[in-house]
Amino acid sequence: MNNTRTVLGSNAVICGKNLTVLSSVDSTNNYIKEHSDLLPDGHVCISHEQLSGRGRQGKSFYSPNGEGLYMSLLIKNPDIANDSLFTARICLAVCRAIDRLTGTDNNSGVGIKWVNDIYFGKKKLCGILCERFVSSDGNTYVVAGVGVNVNLSNSSVPKDLRSIVTSLYDITKKVYDKFELACFICEEFERVFALSKDDALVEYKRRSIVIGREIRIVRRDGDIRAAALDICEDGALLVRTEEGYTQKLCGGEISIKIKR
């Protein structure tokens, strides 16, 4: 079953003006891609559960019924879709929205693990998956999937995930309305994409939990130890490897693990 509702907000312009709500779906990103020809720019899909939630590099995303916000946003506007900081801006919008929902600020501990994960402390709070695709009518669009652990209790999480994931409920011991969070994300999306590239980078770096840290670059041919130095203008991560080489890492090439 699905229906359409309107997300209202004082600053809402396009994002979330049209919203499809599903009781269950394999993946909200898949839903958007399959129906993109019929959906307007800025359309949002939210599902109460995902049966095959996905992360980067084919990893699964735990999406139990009613416990989280599972939403995807369709972007057709080429000026926005082609922004080199697209994923970074989405991350900022989600962080801002979480701060608004929980009544905290940008010193709350909610930070960004490059390139697309939101963390609280050493545990993952949210995953973001941005996919560029070609629709059946030949146009190139972007879908941004956002999965936030909202009211998920740690006791209900599979044992192998309990040490690495957290939720807004576990952090604050309060129950939240996921649709209110979705509304805030849509509003903050508009605000963040109105920022200049310089301003967006400054805020993104302030939210970064990897800059200045020792990391491991995880690759198929073996891990590489490195120091995370900076975020480049195109959103790439600048690192210095243990051999002393400085290089840029681009999203989609690698994943990283913060040394604990």
C-alpha positions as CSV (number, residue, x, y, z in Angstrom):
1,M,0.0,0.0,0.0
2,N,1.2,3.5,-0.7
3,N,-0.1,7.0,-0.7
4,T,1.1,10.5,-1.4
5,R,1.5,13.3,1.1
6,T,3.1,16.7,1.1
7,V,6.0,17.7,3.3
8,L,5.5,21.2,4.4
9,G,8.1,23.6,5.7
10,S,8.7,27.3,5.8
11,N,11.7,26.9,3.4
12,A,10.6,23.9,1.4
13,V,10.9,24.7,-2.4
14,I,11.2,21.4,-4.4
15,C,12.6,18.7,-2.1
16,G,9.7,16.7,-0.6
17,K,6.9,18.6,-2.2
18,N,5.7,15.3,-3.5
19,L,6.2,12.2,-1.3
20,T,5.3,8.5,-1.8
21,V,4.9,6.5,1.4
22,L,5.3,2.7,1.2
23,S,4.6,0.0,3.8
24,S,7.4,-2.1,2.4
25,V,9.8,-2.1,-0.5
26,D,13.0,-3.9,-1.6
27,S,14.9,-0.5,-1.7
28,T,13.6,3.1,-1.8
29,N,16.4,3.8,-4.3
30,N,15.2,1.1,-6.5
31,Y,11.6,2.4,-6.3
32,I,12.8,5.9,-7.4
33,K,14.8,4.5,-10.3
34,E,12.0,2.3,-11.5
35,H,9.4,5.1,-11.5
36,S,11.7,8.1,-12.3
37,D,10.0,8.8,-15.7
38,L,6.7,9.5,-13.9
39,L,8.1,11.3,-10.8
40,P,8.9,15.0,-10.6
41,D,12.2,16.6,-9.6
42,G,12.6,16.5,-5.8
43,H,10.2,13.6,-5.3
44,V,10.8,11.7,-2.1
45,C,10.0,8.0,-1.4
46,I,9.8,6.8,2.2
47,S,9.2,3.2,3.3
48,H,8.4,1.8,6.7
49,E,10.8,-1.1,5.9
50,Q,13.3,-2.2,3.3
51,L,13.7,-5.8,2.4
52,S,16.9,-5.3,0.6
53,G,18.4,-2.1,1.8
54,R,21.7,-1.3,0.2
55,G,24.9,0.6,1.0
56,R,28.0,1.4,-1.0
57,Q,29.9,-1.4,-2.7
58,G,26.9,-3.8,-2.5
59,K,26.8,-3.9,1.2
60,S,23.4,-4.5,2.9
61,F,21.7,-1.9,5.2
62,Y,19.7,-3.2,8.1
63,S,16.2,-1.7,7.7
64,P,13.7,-3.2,10.2
65,N,10.0,-2.3,10.0
66,G,9.2,1.0,11.7
67,E,12.6,1.5,13.4
68,G,14.2,3.9,11.1
69,L,13.8,6.5,8.4
70,Y,14.4,5.0,4.9
71,M,14.0,7.6,2.3
72,S,15.2,8.4,-1.2
73,L,15.2,11.7,-3.1
74,L,15.1,12.1,-6.9
75,I,17.2,14.9,-8.4
76,K,16.6,15.7,-12.0
77,N,18.0,19.3,-12.0
78,P,21.4,19.0,-13.7
79,D,22.9,21.9,-11.8
80,I,22.3,20.1,-8.5
81,A,22.9,16.6,-9.8
82,N,26.3,17.5,-11.2
83,D,27.5,19.3,-8.1
84,S,30.9,17.8,-7.2
85,L,30.0,18.1,-3.6
86,F,26.6,16.5,-4.0
87,T,27.2,13.7,-1.5
88,A,28.9,16.0,1.0
89,R,25.9,18.4,0.9
90,I,23.5,15.6,1.5
91,C,25.5,14.5,4.5
92,L,25.4,18.1,5.8
93,A,21.7,18.3,5.4
94,V,21.2,15.1,7.3
95,C,23.5,16.2,10.2
96,R,21.7,19.6,10.4
97,A,18.3,17.8,10.4
98,I,19.3,15.5,13.2
99,D,20.5,18.4,15.3
100,R,17.2,20.2,14.8
101,L,15.2,17.1,15.7
102,T,17.2,16.3,18.9
103,G,17.7,19.9,19.9
104,T,21.5,19.8,19.7
105,D,23.9,21.8,17.5
106,N,26.9,21.1,15.3
107,N,29.0,20.3,18.4
108,S,26.6,17.5,19.4
109,G,28.9,14.7,18.3
110,V,27.1,13.9,15.0
111,G,29.8,13.8,12.4
112,I,30.6,12.6,8.9
113,K,32.8,9.7,8.1
114,W,34.0,10.3,4.6
115,V,32.4,9.8,2.3
116,N,28.8,9.1,3.1
117,D,28.2,7.8,6.7
118,I,26.9,9.7,9.6
119,Y,28.4,8.7,13.0
120,F,27.8,9.5,16.6
121,G,31.0,8.8,18.5
122,K,32.4,5.5,17.1
123,K,29.0,4.1,16.0
124,K,27.2,4.5,12.7
125,L,23.9,6.4,12.9
126,C,23.1,6.8,9.2
127,G,24.1,5.6,5.8
128,I,23.8,7.5,2.5
129,L,23.8,6.0,-0.9
130,C,23.9,8.4,-4.0
131,E,23.4,6.7,-7.4
132,R,23.6,8.2,-10.8
133,F,21.5,6.4,-13.4
134,V,20.0,6.8,-16.9
135,S,16.2,6.7,-17.1
136,S,14.3,4.9,-19.8
137,D,13.8,8.2,-21.6
138,G,17.6,8.6,-21.8
139,N,18.0,11.3,-19.1
140,T,20.6,11.1,-16.4
141,Y,19.4,11.6,-12.9
142,V,20.6,11.1,-9.3
143,V,18.9,9.3,-6.5
144,A,20.1,10.0,-2.9
145,G,19.1,7.3,-0.4
146,V,19.2,8.1,3.3
147,G,18.8,5.5,6.0
148,V,18.7,6.8,9.6
149,N,18.4,4.6,12.7
150,V,15.7,6.5,14.5
151,N,13.9,4.5,17.2
152,L,16.0,1.3,16.8
153,S,16.9,-0.3,20.2
154,N,20.3,-1.8,20.5
155,S,18.8,-5.0,22.0
156,S,16.9,-5.6,18.8
157,V,20.0,-5.2,16.6
158,P,21.7,-8.4,15.3
159,K,24.6,-9.2,17.7
160,D,27.2,-8.7,15.0
161,L,26.0,-5.1,14.5
162,R,25.5,-4.0,18.1
163,S,29.1,-2.7,18.6
164,I,29.1,-0.7,15.3
165,V,25.6,0.9,15.0
166,T,23.6,3.3,17.1
167,S,20.3,5.2,16.9
168,L,18.7,8.4,18.0
169,Y,16.8,6.5,20.6
170,D,19.9,4.9,22.0
171,I,21.7,8.2,22.1
172,T,18.9,10.3,23.7
173,K,16.5,7.7,25.1
174,K,13.7,9.6,23.3
175,V,11.3,8.3,20.6
176,Y,11.1,10.5,17.5
177,D,8.8,11.0,14.6
178,K,10.6,9.9,11.4
179,F,8.4,12.0,9.2
180,E,9.4,15.1,11.2
181,L,13.0,14.1,10.5
182,A,12.2,13.7,6.8
183,C,10.7,17.1,6.7
184,F,13.8,18.6,8.3
185,I,16.1,16.8,5.9
186,C,14.1,18.2,3.0
187,E,14.3,21.8,4.4
188,E,18.0,21.5,5.1
189,F,18.6,20.1,1.6
190,E,17.3,23.3,0.2
191,R,19.5,25.4,2.5
192,V,22.7,23.4,2.1
193,F,22.5,23.4,-1.7
194,A,22.1,27.2,-1.5
195,L,25.5,27.5,0.2
196,S,28.6,28.4,-1.8
197,K,31.1,25.6,-2.4
198,D,33.5,27.3,0.0
199,D,30.9,27.6,2.8
200,A,29.8,24.0,2.3
201,L,33.3,22.7,2.5
202,V,34.0,24.6,5.7
203,E,31.0,23.1,7.4
204,Y,31.7,19.7,6.0
205,K,35.3,19.8,7.3
206,R,34.0,20.9,10.7
207,R,31.7,17.9,10.7
208,S,34.5,15.5,9.5
209,I,35.5,12.7,12.0
210,V,38.4,11.6,9.8
211,I,40.5,14.7,9.1
212,G,43.7,14.5,11.2
213,R,43.1,10.8,12.0
214,E,45.0,7.7,11.1
215,I,42.8,5.5,8.8
216,R,43.0,2.3,6.9
217,I,42.2,2.4,3.2
218,V,40.4,-0.9,2.5
219,R,41.1,-2.3,-1.0
220,R,40.8,-5.7,-2.5
221,D,44.6,-6.1,-2.8
222,G,45.1,-5.3,0.8
223,D,44.7,-2.5,3.4
224,I,46.9,0.6,3.4
225,R,47.6,2.7,6.5
226,A,47.4,6.5,5.9
227,A,46.7,9.8,7.6
228,A,43.7,11.8,6.5
229,L,44.9,15.3,5.7
230,D,42.0,17.3,4.2
231,I,38.9,17.4,2.0
232,C,39.5,18.7,-1.5
233,E,37.3,21.1,-3.5
234,D,35.8,18.2,-5.4
235,G,35.0,16.2,-2.2
236,A,37.9,13.9,-2.5
237,L,39.9,12.9,0.6
238,L,43.5,13.9,0.6
239,V,45.7,11.4,2.5
240,R,49.4,10.6,3.1
241,T,50.1,6.9,3.0
242,E,52.6,5.2,5.4
243,E,55.1,5.1,2.5
244,G,55.0,8.9,2.5
245,Y,52.9,9.4,-0.7
246,T,50.2,12.0,-0.9
247,Q,47.2,11.2,-2.9
248,K,43.5,11.9,-3.5
249,L,40.8,9.3,-2.8
250,C,37.6,9.6,-4.8
251,G,34.3,8.3,-3.7
252,G,33.4,4.9,-5.1
253,E,37.1,3.7,-5.2
254,I,37.6,2.8,-1.6
255,S,36.1,2.6,1.8
256,I,37.8,3.6,5.0
257,K,37.9,2.4,8.6
258,I,38.8,4.7,11.4
259,K,41.4,3.3,13.7
260,R,39.9,2.9,17.1
